[in-house]
């Protein structure tokens, strides 16, 4: 069975939705204080489902590895690379990866400058980070 790029993107999207559900509803303290209606399911069943959705990481890693293997196959059909091909492949992959990273990093760096709360302020104040309007 071959996955097309569109198929893998769809499955990765589903895996990301599973990951969001897993991280948001893994335990009751994660959504405590928020008005969430789980109808027609119970809160216990949603927490149980969230703990079962941890396999999303495996889905994402498998599909990413599959895509990387196919990208190596572009250079050589037996999945082996000469040293010059390997260097070219690594430089291209690293450039693609770091381009996205530096774009997001620059945006966050300039957005969270002096007049706005910093990452440390928002996420490392302790357990009372839900109610920021009452912050000092």
The first five atom37 places (N, CA, C, CB, O) and aatype in JSON, in Angstrom:
{
  "aatype": [20, 20, 20, 20, 20, 20, 20, 20, 20, 20, 20, 20, 20, 20, 20, 20, 20, 20, 20, 20, 20, 20, 20, 20, 20, 20, 20, 20, 20, 20, 20, 20, 20, 20, 20, 20, 20, 20, 20, 20, 20, 20, 20, 20, 20, 20, 20, 20, 20, 20, 20, 20, 20, 20, 20, 20, 20, 20, 20, 20, 20, 20, 20, 20, 20, 20, 20, 20, 20, 20, 20, 20, 20, 20, 20, 20, 20, 20, 20, 20, 20, 20, 20, 20, 20, 20, 20, 20, 20, 20, 20, 20, 20, 20, 20, 20, 20, 20, 20, 20, 20, 20, 20, 20, 20, 20, 20, 20, 20, 20, 20, 20, 20, 20, 20, 20, 20, 20, 20, 20, 20, 20, 20, 20, 20, 20, 20, 20, 20, 20, 20, 20, 20, 20, 20, 20],
  "atom_mask": [
    [1, 1, 1, 1, 1],
    [1, 1, 1, 1, 1],
    [1, 1, 1, 1, 1],
    [1, 1, 1, 1, 1],
    [1, 1, 1, 1, 1],
    [1, 1, 1, 1, 1],
    [1, 1, 1, 1, 1],
    [1, 1, 1, 1, 1],
    [1, 1, 1, 1, 1],
    [1, 1, 1, 1, 1],
    [1, 1, 1, 1, 1],
    [1, 1, 1, 1, 1],
    [1, 1, 1, 1, 1],
    [1, 1, 1, 1, 1],
    [1, 1, 1, 1, 1],
    [1, 1, 1, 1, 1],
    [1, 1, 1, 1, 1],
    [1, 1, 1, 1, 1],
    [1, 1, 1, 1, 1],
    [1, 1, 1, 1, 1],
    [1, 1, 1, 1, 1],
    [1, 1, 1, 1, 1],
    [1, 1, 1, 1, 1],
    [1, 1, 1, 1, 1],
    [1, 1, 1, 1, 1],
    [1, 1, 1, 1, 1],
    [1, 1, 1, 1, 1],
    [1, 1, 1, 1, 1],
    [1, 1, 1, 1, 1],
    [1, 1, 1, 1, 1],
    [1, 1, 1, 1, 1],
    [1, 1, 1, 1, 1],
    [1, 1, 1, 1, 1],
    [1, 1, 1, 1, 1],
    [1, 1, 1, 1, 1],
    [1, 1, 1, 1, 1],
    [1, 1, 1, 1, 1],
    [1, 1, 1, 1, 1],
    [1, 1, 1, 1, 1],
    [1, 1, 1, 1, 1],
    [1, 1, 1, 1, 1],
    [1, 1, 1, 1, 1],
    [1, 1, 1, 1, 1],
    [1, 1, 1, 1, 1],
    [1, 1, 1, 1, 1],
    [1, 1, 1, 1, 1],
    [1, 1, 1, 1, 1],
    [1, 1, 1, 1, 1],
    [1, 1, 1, 1, 1],
    [1, 1, 1, 1, 1],
    [1, 1, 1, 1, 1],
    [1, 1, 1, 1, 1],
    [1, 1, 1, 1, 1],
    [1, 1, 1, 1, 1],
    [1, 1, 1, 1, 1],
    [1, 1, 1, 1, 1],
    [1, 1, 1, 1, 1],
    [1, 1, 1, 1, 1],
    [1, 1, 1, 1, 1],
    [1, 1, 1, 1, 1],
    [1, 1, 1, 1, 1],
    [1, 1, 1, 1, 1],
    [1, 1, 1, 1, 1],
    [1, 1, 1, 1, 1],
    [1, 1, 1, 1, 1],
    [1, 1, 1, 1, 1],
    [1, 1, 1, 1, 1],
    [1, 1, 1, 1, 1],
    [1, 1, 1, 1, 1],
    [1, 1, 1, 1, 1],
    [1, 1, 1, 1, 1],
    [1, 1, 1, 1, 1],
    [1, 1, 1, 1, 1],
    [1, 1, 1, 1, 1],
    [1, 1, 1, 1, 1],
    [1, 1, 1, 1, 1],
    [1, 1, 1, 1, 1],
    [1, 1, 1, 1, 1],
    [1, 1, 1, 1, 1],
    [1, 1, 1, 1, 1],
    [1, 1, 1, 1, 1],
    [1, 1, 1, 1, 1],
    [1, 1, 1, 1, 1],
    [1, 1, 1, 1, 1],
    [1, 1, 1, 1, 1],
    [1, 1, 1, 1, 1],
    [1, 1, 1, 1, 1],
    [1, 1, 1, 1, 1],
    [1, 1, 1, 1, 1],
    [1, 1, 1, 1, 1],
    [1, 1, 1, 1, 1],
    [1, 1, 1, 1, 1],
    [1, 1, 1, 1, 1],
    [1, 1, 1, 1, 1],
    [1, 1, 1, 1, 1],
    [1, 1, 1, 1, 1],
    [1, 1, 1, 1, 1],
    [1, 1, 1, 1, 1],
    [1, 1, 1, 1, 1],
    [1, 1, 1, 1, 1],
    [1, 1, 1, 1, 1],
    [1, 1, 1, 1, 1],
    [1, 1, 1, 1, 1],
    [1, 1, 1, 1, 1],
    [1, 1, 1, 1, 1],
    [1, 1, 1, 1, 1],
    [1, 1, 1, 1, 1],
    [1, 1, 1, 1, 1],
    [1, 1, 1, 1, 1],
    [1, 1, 1, 1, 1],
    [1, 1, 1, 1, 1],
    [1, 1, 1, 1, 1],
    [1, 1, 1, 1, 1],
    [1, 1, 1, 1, 1],
    [1, 1, 1, 1, 1],
    [1, 1, 1, 1, 1],
    [1, 1, 1, 1, 1],
    [1, 1, 1, 1, 1],
    [1, 1, 1, 1, 1],
    [1, 1, 1, 1, 1],
    [1, 1, 1, 1, 1],
    [1, 1, 1, 1, 1],
    [1, 1, 1, 1, 1],
    [1, 1, 1, 1, 1],
    [1, 1, 1, 1, 1],
    [1, 1, 1, 1, 1],
    [1, 1, 1, 1, 1],
    [1, 1, 1, 1, 1],
    [1, 1, 1, 1, 1],
    [1, 1, 1, 1, 1],
    [1, 1, 1, 1, 1],
    [1, 1, 1, 1, 1],
    [1, 1, 1, 1, 1],
    [1, 1, 1, 1, 1],
    [1, 1, 1, 1, 1],
    [1, 1, 1, 1, 1]
  ],
  "atom_positions": [
    [[0.85, -1.18, 0.0], [0.0, 0.0, 0.0], [0.88, 1.23, 0.0], [-0.96, 0.01, 1.22], [1.79, 1.35, 0.82]],
    [[0.63, 2.13, -0.89], [1.38, 3.38, -0.96], [0.51, 4.53, -0.49], [1.88, 3.63, -2.38], [-0.66, 4.65, -0.86]],
    [[1.11, 5.38, 0.31], [0.44, 6.6, 0.75], [0.88, 7.73, -0.16], [0.75, 6.92, 2.24], [2.07, 7.89, -0.44]],
    [[-0.06, 8.5, -0.62], [0.32, 9.71, -1.35], [0.64, 10.8, -0.33], [-0.81, 10.16, -2.33], [0.37, 10.64, 0.86]],
    [[1.2, 11.89, -0.8], [1.5, 13.0, 0.1], [0.2, 13.54, 0.72], [2.25, 14.12, -0.65], [0.18, 13.93, 1.89]],
    [[-0.86, 13.56, -0.07], [-2.16, 14.03, 0.43], [-2.68, 13.1, 1.53], [-3.19, 14.12, -0.72], [-3.2, 13.57, 2.55]],
    [[-2.53, 11.78, 1.33], [-2.97, 10.82, 2.35], [-2.23, 11.02, 3.66], [-2.77, 9.38, 1.85], [-2.83, 11.03, 4.74]],
    [[-0.91, 11.18, 3.57], [-0.13, 11.34, 4.79], [-0.47, 12.65, 5.49], [1.37, 11.28, 4.49], [-0.49, 12.7, 6.72]],
    [[-0.73, 13.71, 4.73], [-1.11, 14.97, 5.37], [-2.46, 14.86, 6.07], [-1.17, 16.09, 4.33], [-2.64, 15.44, 7.14]],
    [[-3.38, 14.12, 5.49], [-4.7, 13.92, 6.13], [-4.52, 13.14, 7.43], [-5.67, 13.17, 5.18], [-5.09, 13.51, 8.46]],
    [[-3.75, 12.07, 7.38], [-3.56, 11.25, 8.58], [-2.77, 12.01, 9.64], [-2.84, 9.93, 8.23], [-3.05, 11.87, 10.83]],
    [[-1.79, 12.82, 9.22], [-1.07, 13.65, 10.18], [-2.01, 14.67, 10.83], [0.1, 14.37, 9.5], [-1.89, 14.95, 12.02]],
    [[-2.93, 15.21, 10.06], [-3.92, 16.13, 10.62], [-4.79, 15.46, 11.66], [-4.79, 16.7, 9.52], [-5.07, 16.04, 12.71]],
    [[-5.22, 14.24, 11.37], [-6.01, 13.47, 12.35], [-5.16, 13.21, 13.6], [-6.49, 12.13, 11.73], [-5.67, 13.31, 14.71]],
    [[-3.88, 12.86, 13.41], [-3.0, 12.61, 14.55], [-2.83, 13.87, 15.39], [-1.62, 12.11, 14.07], [-2.74, 13.77, 16.62]],
    [[-2.78, 15.03, 14.77], [-2.66, 16.27, 15.53], [-3.93, 16.55, 16.31], [-2.35, 17.45, 14.59], [-3.87, 17.03, 17.44]],
    [[-5.08, 16.25, 15.73], [-6.34, 16.41, 16.47], [-6.37, 15.46, 17.66], [-7.56, 16.16, 15.55], [-6.81, 15.84, 18.75]],
    [[-5.91, 14.22, 17.46], [-5.81, 13.27, 18.58], [-4.88, 13.8, 19.66], [-5.3, 11.9, 18.08], [-5.18, 13.68, 20.85]],
    [[-3.75, 14.4, 19.25], [-2.79, 14.93, 20.21], [-3.41, 16.07, 21.01], [-1.53, 15.41, 19.48], [-3.21, 16.15, 22.22]],
    [[-4.14, 16.95, 20.35], [-4.8, 18.05, 21.07], [-5.8, 17.52, 22.09], [-5.51, 18.99, 20.08], [-5.85, 17.99, 23.22]],
    [[-6.58, 16.53, 21.69], [-7.54, 15.93, 22.63], [-6.79, 15.27, 23.78], [-8.44, 14.9, 21.91], [-7.19, 15.4, 24.94]],
    [[-5.72, 14.56, 23.48], [-4.93, 13.88, 24.5], [-4.37, 14.88, 25.51], [-3.79, 13.07, 23.86], [-4.45, 14.66, 26.72]],
    [[-3.81, 15.96, 25.04], [-3.19, 16.93, 25.94], [-4.2, 17.77, 26.7], [-2.26, 17.84, 25.17], [-3.94, 18.17, 27.83]],
    [[-5.34, 18.05, 26.1], [-6.33, 18.9, 26.78], [-7.18, 18.15, 27.79], [-7.22, 19.53, 25.77], [-7.61, 18.74, 28.78]],
    [[-7.43, 16.88, 27.58], [-8.39, 16.16, 28.42], [-7.8, 14.93, 29.08], [-9.57, 15.76, 27.6], [-8.55, 14.02, 29.45]],
    [[-6.48, 14.85, 29.25], [-5.85, 13.67, 29.82], [-6.21, 13.47, 31.29], [-4.35, 13.77, 29.67], [-6.34, 12.33, 31.74]],
    [[-6.36, 14.55, 32.02], [-6.79, 14.45, 33.41], [-7.74, 15.6, 33.72], [-5.56, 14.48, 34.38], [-7.75, 16.62, 33.03]],
    [[-8.53, 15.42, 34.75], [-9.57, 16.4, 35.07], [-9.0, 17.75, 35.48], [-10.44, 15.87, 36.17], [-9.65, 18.77, 35.27]],
    [[-7.8, 17.78, 36.05], [-7.24, 19.06, 36.47], [-6.85, 19.95, 35.28], [-6.03, 18.83, 37.35], [-6.65, 21.15, 35.46]],
    [[-6.75, 19.39, 34.09], [-6.39, 20.19, 32.91], [-7.55, 21.07, 32.43], [-5.94, 19.28, 31.78], [-7.32, 22.1, 31.8]],
    [[-8.77, 20.67, 32.71], [-9.91, 21.49, 32.29], [-10.77, 21.91, 33.47], [-10.75, 20.73, 31.28], [-11.91, 22.35, 33.29]],
    [[-10.23, 21.78, 34.67], [-10.94, 22.2, 35.87], [-11.13, 23.72, 35.85], [-10.17, 21.77, 37.15], [-10.19, 24.46, 35.54]],
    [[-12.31, 24.17, 36.16], [-12.61, 25.6, 36.17], [-13.15, 26.12, 34.86], [-11.38, 26.35, 36.52], [-13.54, 27.28, 34.77]],
    [[-13.18, 25.28, 33.83], [-13.74, 25.67, 32.54], [-15.08, 24.98, 32.37], [-12.77, 25.3, 31.37], [-15.27, 23.83, 32.79]],
    [[-16.01, 25.67, 31.75], [-17.34, 25.12, 31.54], [-17.34, 24.3, 30.24], [-18.42, 26.26, 31.49], [-17.51, 24.86, 29.15]],
    [[-17.14, 22.99, 30.35], [-17.07, 22.11, 29.19], [-18.2, 21.1, 29.27], [-15.7, 21.41, 29.1], [-18.38, 20.43, 30.29]],
    [[-18.95, 21.01, 28.19], [-20.05, 20.05, 28.1], [-19.62, 18.9, 27.2], [-21.35, 20.74, 27.56], [-19.36, 19.1, 26.02]],
    [[-19.54, 17.71, 27.76], [-19.1, 16.53, 27.0], [-20.27, 15.74, 26.42], [-18.27, 15.63, 27.89], [-20.08, 14.59, 26.02]],
    [[-21.45, 16.31, 26.37], [-22.64, 15.59, 25.9], [-22.42, 15.02, 24.51], [-23.87, 16.5, 25.9], [-21.83, 15.7, 23.68]],
    [[-22.86, 13.86, 24.24], [-23.61, 12.89, 25.03], [-22.72, 11.94, 25.83], [-24.5, 12.09, 24.12], [-23.21, 10.94, 26.35]],
    [[-21.43, 12.23, 25.94], [-20.5, 11.35, 26.65], [-20.29, 11.85, 28.06], [-19.17, 11.26, 25.9], [-20.57, 13.0, 28.38]],
    [[-19.79, 10.98, 28.91], [-19.48, 11.39, 30.27], [-18.06, 11.95, 30.32], [-19.64, 10.19, 31.26], [-17.25, 11.73, 29.41]],
    [[-17.79, 12.67, 31.38], [-16.44, 13.22, 31.56], [-15.43, 12.09, 31.69], [-16.39, 14.14, 32.81], [-14.33, 12.19, 31.14]],
    [[-15.77, 11.03, 32.39], [-14.88, 9.89, 32.56], [-14.54, 9.25, 31.22], [-15.51, 8.85, 33.49], [-13.38, 8.88, 30.99]],
    [[-15.52, 9.11, 30.34], [-15.25, 8.48, 29.04], [-14.34, 9.36, 28.18], [-16.56, 8.2, 28.3], [-13.54, 8.84, 27.4]],
    [[-14.46, 10.67, 28.3], [-13.58, 11.56, 27.52], [-12.15, 11.53, 28.04], [-14.12, 13.0, 27.55], [-11.2, 11.59, 27.26]],
    [[-11.98, 11.43, 29.36], [-10.64, 11.32, 29.94], [-10.02, 9.98, 29.55], [-10.69, 11.47, 31.48], [-8.83, 9.91, 29.25]],
    [[-10.82, 8.92, 29.55], [-10.34, 7.6, 29.14], [-9.95, 7.61, 27.67], [-11.41, 6.53, 29.4], [-8.92, 7.06, 27.29]],
    [[-10.78, 8.23, 26.84], [-10.45, 8.34, 25.41], [-9.16, 9.13, 25.21], [-11.6, 9.01, 24.65], [-8.33, 8.77, 24.38]],
    [[-8.99, 10.21, 25.97], [-7.78, 11.02, 25.85], [-6.53, 10.22, 26.19], [-7.87, 12.26, 26.76], [-5.49, 10.38, 25.55]],
    [[-6.63, 9.35, 27.19], [-5.45, 8.54, 27.53], [-5.18, 7.48, 26.47], [-5.65, 7.87, 28.9], [-4.04, 7.06, 26.3]],
    [[-6.22, 7.05, 25.76], [-6.04, 6.05, 24.7], [-5.49, 6.66, 23.42], [-7.35, 5.36, 24.41], [-4.96, 5.94, 22.57]],
    [[-5.6, 7.96, 23.26], [-5.17, 8.61, 22.01], [-3.68, 8.94, 21.99], [-5.96, 9.88, 21.81], [-3.23, 9.68, 21.12]],
    [[-2.92, 8.4, 22.92], [-1.48, 8.67, 22.95], [-0.76, 8.08, 21.74], [-0.87, 8.12, 24.23], [0.36, 8.48, 21.42]],
    [[-1.39, 7.13, 21.06], [-0.76, 6.52, 19.89], [-0.6, 7.49, 18.73], [-1.58, 5.33, 19.43], [0.01, 7.15, 17.72]],
    [[-1.12, 8.7, 18.87], [-0.98, 9.71, 17.81], [0.49, 10.02, 17.54], [-1.73, 11.01, 18.19], [0.85, 10.33, 16.4]],
    [[1.32, 9.94, 18.55], [2.75, 10.2, 18.36], [3.34, 9.14, 17.43], [3.51, 10.21, 19.72], [4.11, 9.46, 16.53]],
    [[2.98, 7.89, 17.65], [3.45, 6.81, 16.79], [2.99, 6.98, 15.36], [2.99, 5.48, 17.32], [3.75, 6.73, 14.42]],
    [[1.73, 7.4, 15.18], [1.22, 7.64, 13.84], [2.06, 8.71, 13.13], [-0.25, 8.07, 13.89], [2.46, 8.54, 11.98]],
    [[2.29, 9.81, 13.83], [3.01, 10.93, 13.24], [4.45, 10.55, 12.92], [2.97, 12.14, 14.18], [4.97, 10.89, 11.85]],
    [[5.1, 9.84, 13.84], [6.5, 9.44, 13.61], [6.6, 8.46, 12.45], [7.1, 8.8, 14.89], [7.5, 8.58, 11.62]],
    [[5.68, 7.5, 12.37], [5.7, 6.54, 11.28], [5.54, 7.23, 9.93], [4.6, 5.48, 11.46], [6.3, 6.97, 9.0]],
    [[4.55, 8.11, 9.83], [4.31, 8.79, 8.55], [5.43, 9.75, 8.19], [2.99, 9.54, 8.6], [5.76, 9.9, 7.01]],
    [[6.02, 10.39, 9.18], [7.17, 11.26, 8.9], [8.36, 10.45, 8.42], [7.55, 12.07, 10.14], [9.04, 10.85, 7.48]],
    [[8.6, 9.31, 9.06], [9.69, 8.44, 8.62], [9.44, 7.88, 7.23], [9.87, 7.3, 9.59], [10.37, 7.77, 6.43]],
    [[8.21, 7.55, 6.95], [7.84, 7.06, 5.62], [8.12, 8.13, 4.56], [6.35, 6.66, 5.58], [8.68, 7.83, 3.51]],
    [[7.74, 9.36, 4.86], [7.99, 10.46, 3.92], [9.48, 10.72, 3.73], [7.31, 11.72, 4.41], [9.93, 11.01, 2.62]],
    [[10.25, 10.63, 4.83], [11.7, 10.82, 4.71], [12.34, 9.71, 3.87], [12.34, 10.87, 6.11], [13.24, 9.97, 3.08]],
    [[11.87, 8.47, 4.06], [12.41, 7.36, 3.26], [12.11, 7.57, 1.78], [11.82, 6.01, 3.74], [12.96, 7.32, 0.93]],
    [[10.91, 8.03, 1.48], [10.58, 8.29, 0.07], [11.4, 9.45, -0.49], [9.1, 8.59, -0.08], [11.75, 9.44, -1.67]],
    [[11.71, 10.43, 0.33], [12.53, 11.53, -0.17], [13.96, 11.08, -0.42], [12.51, 12.7, 0.82], [14.62, 11.6, -1.32]],
    [[14.46, 10.11, 0.36], [15.79, 9.55, 0.1], [15.76, 8.73, -1.19], [16.27, 8.66, 1.29], [16.73, 8.71, -1.94]],
    [[14.64, 8.07, -1.44], [14.51, 7.25, -2.64], [14.61, 8.07, -3.92], [13.18, 6.49, -2.62], [14.95, 7.53, -4.97]],
    [[14.33, 9.36, -3.85], [14.46, 10.23, -5.02], [15.91, 10.24, -5.53], [14.0, 11.66, -4.69], [16.16, 10.36, -6.73]],
    [[16.85, 10.13, -4.6], [18.26, 10.16, -4.98], [18.73, 8.81, -5.54], [19.12, 10.53, -3.78], [19.52, 8.77, -6.48]],
    [[18.23, 7.71, -4.96], [18.68, 6.39, -5.37], [17.6, 5.38, -5.02], [20.05, 6.03, -4.69], [17.06, 5.41, -3.91]],
    [[17.27, 4.49, -5.94], [16.17, 3.55, -5.73], [16.42, 2.53, -4.63], [15.89, 2.83, -6.99], [15.47, 1.96, -4.09]],
    [[17.68, 2.28, -4.27], [17.92, 1.29, -3.22], [18.13, 1.95, -1.84], [19.13, 0.44, -3.57], [18.68, 1.33, -0.94]],
    [[17.69, 3.19, -1.7], [17.7, 3.93, -0.43], [19.1, 4.15, 0.12], [16.88, 3.2, 0.6], [19.26, 4.32, 1.33]],
    [[20.12, 4.16, -0.71], [21.48, 4.45, -0.25], [21.94, 5.75, -0.91], [22.46, 3.28, -0.59], [21.54, 6.07, -2.03]],
    [[22.76, 6.48, -0.2], [23.25, 7.76, -0.7], [24.77, 7.79, -0.67], [22.67, 8.92, 0.13], [25.4, 7.31, 0.27]],
    [[25.34, 8.35, -1.71], [26.77, 8.63, -1.68], [27.01, 9.82, -0.76], [27.33, 8.91, -3.13], [26.06, 10.51, -0.39]],
    [[28.24, 10.06, -0.39], [28.52, 11.13, 0.58], [28.09, 12.49, 0.06], [30.01, 11.15, 0.91], [27.57, 13.31, 0.83]],
    [[28.3, 12.76, -1.23], [27.86, 14.06, -1.76], [26.34, 14.17, -1.78], [28.43, 14.28, -3.17], [25.79, 15.24, -1.51]],
    [[25.65, 13.07, -2.11], [24.18, 13.08, -2.08], [23.68, 13.24, -0.64], [23.61, 11.76, -2.71], [22.72, 13.96, -0.39]],
    [[24.36, 12.57, 0.29], [23.97, 12.65, 1.69], [24.11, 14.08, 2.22], [24.82, 11.68, 2.54], [23.22, 14.58, 2.9]],
    [[25.23, 14.73, 1.9], [25.42, 16.12, 2.31], [24.34, 17.02, 1.72], [26.8, 16.62, 1.9], [23.78, 17.86, 2.42]],
    [[24.05, 16.85, 0.44], [23.02, 17.64, -0.23], [21.66, 17.41, 0.42], [22.97, 17.3, -1.73], [20.91, 18.36, 0.67]],
    [[21.34, 16.15, 0.7], [20.07, 15.8, 1.33], [19.97, 16.45, 2.71], [19.93, 14.26, 1.44], [18.95, 17.05, 3.05]],
    [[21.03, 16.32, 3.52], [21.0, 16.89, 4.86], [20.89, 18.41, 4.83], [22.25, 16.49, 5.63], [20.13, 18.98, 5.61]],
    [[21.61, 19.06, 3.95], [21.52, 20.52, 3.86], [20.11, 20.95, 3.46], [22.54, 21.05, 2.84], [19.58, 21.92, 4.02]],
    [[19.51, 20.26, 2.51], [18.14, 20.6, 2.1], [17.14, 20.39, 3.23], [17.73, 19.79, 0.89], [16.28, 21.23, 3.46]],
    [[17.24, 19.26, 3.93], [16.33, 18.98, 5.03], [16.5, 19.99, 6.16], [16.54, 17.56, 5.56], [15.52, 20.5, 6.7]],
    [[17.76, 20.27, 6.51], [18.03, 21.22, 7.58], [17.55, 22.62, 7.21], [19.52, 21.24, 7.9], [17.01, 23.34, 8.05]],
    [[17.73, 23.01, 5.96], [17.26, 24.32, 5.52], [15.74, 24.41, 5.63], [17.71, 24.61, 4.08], [15.21, 25.41, 6.12]],
    [[15.03, 23.37, 5.18], [13.56, 23.38, 5.28], [13.11, 23.45, 6.73], [12.97, 22.13, 4.61], [12.2, 24.2, 7.07]],
    [[13.75, 22.67, 7.59], [13.38, 22.63, 9.0], [13.67, 23.97, 9.68], [14.13, 21.51, 9.71], [12.81, 24.5, 10.39]],
    [[14.84, 24.5, 9.47], [15.24, 25.73, 10.16], [14.54, 26.97, 9.61], [16.73, 25.91, 10.07], [14.38, 27.95, 10.33]],
    [[14.12, 26.94, 8.35], [13.37, 28.08, 7.8], [12.08, 28.29, 8.58], [13.06, 27.86, 6.31], [11.77, 29.41, 8.97]],
    [[11.35, 27.22, 8.81], [10.12, 27.33, 9.59], [10.39, 27.74, 11.03], [9.37, 26.03, 9.57], [9.67, 28.54, 11.61]],
    [[11.45, 27.17, 11.6], [11.8, 27.5, 12.99], [12.13, 28.97, 13.13], [12.99, 26.65, 13.47], [11.59, 29.64, 14.01]],
    [[13.01, 29.51, 12.27], [13.43, 30.9, 12.41], [12.28, 31.86, 12.13], [14.58, 31.18, 11.48], [12.24, 32.94, 12.71]],
    [[11.37, 31.49, 11.25], [10.21, 32.33, 11.0], [9.37, 32.46, 12.27], [9.36, 31.76, 9.84], [9.01, 33.57, 12.69]],
    [[9.05, 31.33, 12.89], [8.23, 31.34, 14.11], [9.0, 32.0, 15.25], [7.82, 29.9, 14.51], [8.44, 32.8, 16.0]],
    [[10.28, 31.68, 15.39], [11.09, 32.26, 16.46], [11.15, 33.79, 16.34], [12.51, 31.68, 16.43], [11.01, 34.5, 17.34]],
    [[11.35, 34.29, 15.13], [11.41, 35.74, 14.92], [10.08, 36.4, 15.24], [11.82, 36.06, 13.48], [10.04, 37.46, 15.87]],
    [[9.0, 35.78, 14.82], [7.68, 36.32, 15.11], [7.45, 36.41, 16.62], [6.59, 35.46, 14.45], [7.02, 37.45, 17.12]],
    [[7.74, 35.33, 17.34], [7.54, 35.32, 18.79], [8.48, 36.3, 19.47], [7.75, 33.9, 19.36], [8.07, 37.0, 20.4]],
    [[9.72, 36.38, 19.02], [10.69, 37.28, 19.63], [10.23, 38.74, 19.51], [12.07, 37.1, 18.99], [10.27, 39.49, 20.48]],
    [[9.81, 39.13, 18.32], [9.41, 40.52, 18.13], [8.02, 40.81, 18.69], [9.46, 40.88, 16.66], [7.74, 41.94, 19.07]],
    [[7.17, 39.83, 18.74], [5.83, 40.03, 19.29], [5.88, 40.16, 20.82], [4.91, 38.88, 18.89], [5.13, 40.95, 21.39]],
    [[6.73, 39.4, 21.45], [6.81, 39.4, 22.92], [7.92, 40.32, 23.41], [7.04, 37.98, 23.45], [8.69, 39.94, 24.3]],
    [[8.01, 41.5, 22.86], [9.04, 42.45, 23.29], [8.63, 43.11, 24.6], [9.28, 43.51, 22.21], [7.73, 42.62, 25.27]],
    [[9.25, 44.18, 24.96], [9.16, 44.81, 26.27], [7.74, 45.14, 26.73], [9.95, 46.06, 26.27], [7.45, 45.0, 27.92]],
    [[6.87, 45.55, 25.85], [5.55, 46.0, 26.27], [4.55, 44.86, 26.44], [5.02, 47.0, 25.28], [3.41, 45.11, 26.85]],
    [[4.93, 43.65, 26.13], [4.01, 42.52, 26.25], [4.55, 41.51, 27.24], [3.78, 41.86, 24.87], [5.76, 41.45, 27.46]],
    [[3.66, 40.7, 27.86], [4.14, 39.68, 28.81], [5.06, 38.69, 28.11], [2.95, 38.94, 29.45], [4.83, 38.32, 26.97]],
    [[6.09, 38.28, 28.8], [7.04, 37.33, 28.23], [6.56, 35.91, 28.43], [8.41, 37.51, 28.86], [5.62, 35.65, 29.19]],
    [[7.2, 35.0, 27.73], [6.88, 33.58, 27.86], [7.04, 33.12, 29.3], [7.79, 32.74, 26.93], [6.19, 32.39, 29.82]],
    [[8.12, 33.54, 29.96], [8.36, 33.13, 31.34], [7.26, 33.66, 32.25], [9.74, 33.63, 31.82], [6.82, 32.95, 33.16]],
    [[6.81, 34.88, 32.02], [5.76, 35.45, 32.84], [4.46, 34.67, 32.68], [5.55, 36.92, 32.48], [3.76, 34.41, 33.66]],
    [[4.15, 34.3, 31.44], [2.88, 33.63, 31.2], [2.87, 32.18, 31.68], [2.56, 33.67, 29.73], [1.84, 31.7, 32.16]],
    [[4.0, 31.47, 31.56], [3.98, 30.03, 31.79], [4.72, 29.57, 33.03], [4.54, 29.36, 30.62], [4.6, 28.4, 33.4]],
    [[5.47, 30.43, 33.7], [6.24, 29.98, 34.85], [5.91, 30.76, 36.12], [7.7, 30.09, 34.57], [6.74, 30.85, 37.02]],
    [[4.71, 31.32, 36.2], [4.31, 32.06, 37.39], [3.85, 31.13, 38.5], [3.21, 33.05, 37.05], [3.67, 31.58, 39.64]],
    [[3.64, 29.89, 38.22], [3.12, 28.97, 39.21], [1.81, 28.4, 38.75], [2.96, 29.66, 40.54], [1.52, 28.39, 37.56]],
    [[1.02, 27.93, 39.69], [-0.22, 27.24, 39.33], [-1.35, 28.19, 38.96], [-0.66, 26.37, 40.47], [-2.33, 27.76, 38.37]],
    [[-1.23, 29.48, 39.3], [-2.32, 30.42, 39.04], [-2.08, 31.2, 37.75], [-2.49, 31.38, 40.21], [-2.06, 32.43, 37.76]],
    [[-1.9, 30.49, 36.63], [-1.66, 31.19, 35.37], [-2.91, 31.29, 34.52], [-0.57, 30.5, 34.59], [-2.84, 31.77, 33.39]],
    [[-4.06, 30.85, 35.02], [-5.3, 30.94, 34.24], [-5.95, 32.3, 34.37], [-6.29, 29.86, 34.68], [-6.7, 32.71, 33.48]],
    [[-5.68, 33.0, 35.45], [-6.37, 34.24, 35.72], [-5.37, 35.39, 35.64], [-7.07, 34.2, 37.12], [-4.99, 35.95, 36.66]],
    [[-4.93, 35.73, 34.43], [-3.88, 36.72, 34.25], [-4.34, 38.16, 34.47], [-3.32, 36.59, 32.88], [-3.51, 39.04, 34.7]],
    [[-5.66, 38.41, 34.4], [-6.1, 39.78, 34.57], [-5.93, 40.22, 36.04], [-7.55, 39.92, 34.13], [-5.92, 41.43, 36.3]],
    [[-5.8, 39.3, 36.98], [-5.57, 39.66, 38.37], [-4.09, 39.64, 38.73], [-6.34, 38.72, 39.29], [-3.74, 39.72, 39.91]],
    [[-3.23, 39.54, 37.72], [-1.79, 39.48, 37.97], [-1.26, 40.84, 38.41], [-1.04, 39.0, 36.71], [-1.84, 41.88, 38.13]],
    [[-0.15, 40.79, 39.12], [0.48, 42.03, 39.61], [0.99, 42.87, 38.48], [1.61, 41.72, 40.56], [1.55, 43.94, 38.71]]
  ]
}
